[in-house]
Amino acid sequence: QKEVEQDPGPLSVPEGAIVSLNCTYSNSAFQYFMWYRQYSRKGPELLMYTYSSGNKEDGRFTAQVDKSSKYISLFIRDSQPSDSATYLCAMTYMNRDDKIIFGKGTRLHILP
Amino acid sequence: NAGVTQTPKFRVLKTGQSMTLLCAQDMNHEYMYWYRQDPGMGLRLIHYSVGEGTTAKGEVPDGYNVSRLKKQNFLLGLESAAPSQTSVYFCASSYSQKSGTGYQETQYFGPGTRLLVL
């Protein structure tokens, strides 16, 4: 089983819809969970991060972590064509030198 | 601040040629990383550095060498390029801050270098 699993998509949704992006993971030691957004031909940029379980909201974006199920989600409300990108989940442990493990990314298309 | 910059943006090499990719950051970050990104494979860590003068192997280090002579620069070298090294290469730098009972690391990525090896 891979450490981090993420559906590659593509996921196509109409403008204004709520988008749900998900990752599952196998290592219960992960403590920090991140979502990166990557536009075509650009580097990934950090969108949100959460520590341990729970929800975190930032504008139209909500990150959710369920450690009991080893499942993380990113919700995008009122989706816009500018949200079209690849979204990568990422996670790491607690120590200073621990590496970040990335999912392979989900391609999202918001249809105008 | 320019953030993380990478040169060149695009390069074509013939098999067996060598080249060096340059990464520079102006955020005074201690940690720097080189990744490659291939379709269906996601981001894979090649080498990383936890400070000036230090380097360490990542997940896929074979065929690559790195150097961190200055804190702001991290160089990735290909001594003898192979078609399997055709990829998009991303550099990243990071800082760490205390969060909860551990550390939260935030990585900043450069724009990438597209490399084609024929």
HADDOCK unambig.tbl for C-alpha pairs under 7 A between the chains (distance, minus, plus):
assign (segid A and resid 42 and name CA) (segid B and resid 111 and name CA) 5.07 0.50 0.50
assign (segid A and resid 42 and name CA) (segid B and resid 112 and name CA) 6.68 0.50 0.50
assign (segid A and resid 43 and name CA) (segid B and resid 90 and name CA) 6.91 0.50 0.50
assign (segid A and resid 43 and name CA) (segid B and resid 109 and name CA) 5.53 0.50 0.50
assign (segid A and resid 43 and name CA) (segid B and resid 110 and name CA) 5.61 0.50 0.50
assign (segid A and resid 43 and name CA) (segid B and resid 111 and name CA) 4.59 0.50 0.50
assign (segid A and resid 43 and name CA) (segid B and resid 112 and name CA) 6.01 0.50 0.50
assign (segid A and resid 44 and name CA) (segid B and resid 109 and name CA) 6.02 0.50 0.50
assign (segid A and resid 45 and name CA) (segid B and resid 108 and name CA) 6.65 0.50 0.50
assign (segid A and resid 45 and name CA) (segid B and resid 109 and name CA) 6.63 0.50 0.50
assign (segid A and resid 94 and name CA) (segid B and resid 102 and name CA) 4.67 0.50 0.50
assign (segid A and resid 94 and name CA) (segid B and resid 103 and name CA) 5.70 0.50 0.50
assign (segid A and resid 95 and name CA) (segid B and resid 102 and name CA) 6.04 0.50 0.50
assign (segid A and resid 95 and name CA) (segid B and resid 103 and name CA) 6.15 0.50 0.50
assign (segid A and resid 96 and name CA) (segid B and resid 103 and name CA) 5.86 0.50 0.50
assign (segid A and resid 102 and name CA) (segid B and resid 43 and name CA) 6.50 0.50 0.50
assign (segid A and resid 103 and name CA) (segid B and resid 42 and name CA) 6.56 0.50 0.50
assign (segid A and resid 104 and name CA) (segid B and resid 40 and name CA) 6.73 0.50 0.50
assign (segid A and resid 104 and name CA) (segid B and resid 41 and name CA) 6.18 0.50 0.50
assign (segid A and resid 104 and name CA) (segid B and resid 42 and name CA) 4.00 0.50 0.50
assign (segid A and resid 104 and name CA) (segid B and resid 43 and name CA) 6.87 0.50 0.50
assign (segid A and resid 105 and name CA) (segid B and resid 42 and name CA) 6.76 0.50 0.50
